[in-house]
């Protein structure tokens, strides 16, 4: 198994030529109220969209979006932290949410066996930019390469775990074309 610091370093190199991994410290995350971990390779990747806030185009705006999401999740929803594992900003960067192998608050039945990746923005009618889509695909591939995500992982949209329109019709129609998407996931 890998040391977490080594994995973050490897992932920041592998994510993409044009993307970086922005850590919790770099975006100014609040301290988590509680952390529950799970072990082993991650068998599910769950894709989301934020709806609000809207897509952020600069790193400064994406940092503000991450702080907004964390505040909403912790203060209004009463969760221990931001719900997602990672986020994809319109700047093409990946933002660390709860991180790897931390139980999330993003998809009932999958929180303890998935990585939840949210695209910042509303993707009901518009598709995320090519830069965002590439960053997510490259990040998932890096997770597989480093052994964090199982090579035979299953990819689903949030709506497959809960009655919601998330990740938006346009983004959902995109992810069903990706390798590993499954129409029949199996929750806890």
Secondary structure, 3 states (H helix, E strand, C coil): CCCHHHHHHHHHHHCECCECEECHHHHCCCCCCCCCECCCCEEEEEEEECCCCCCCCCHHHHHHHHHHHHHHHHHHCCCCCCCCCEEECCCCCEEECCCCCECCCCCCCCCCCEEEEEECCCCCCCCCCHHHHHHHHHHHHHHHHCCCEEEEEEEEEHHHCCCCCCCCHHHHHHHCCCCCECCCCCCC
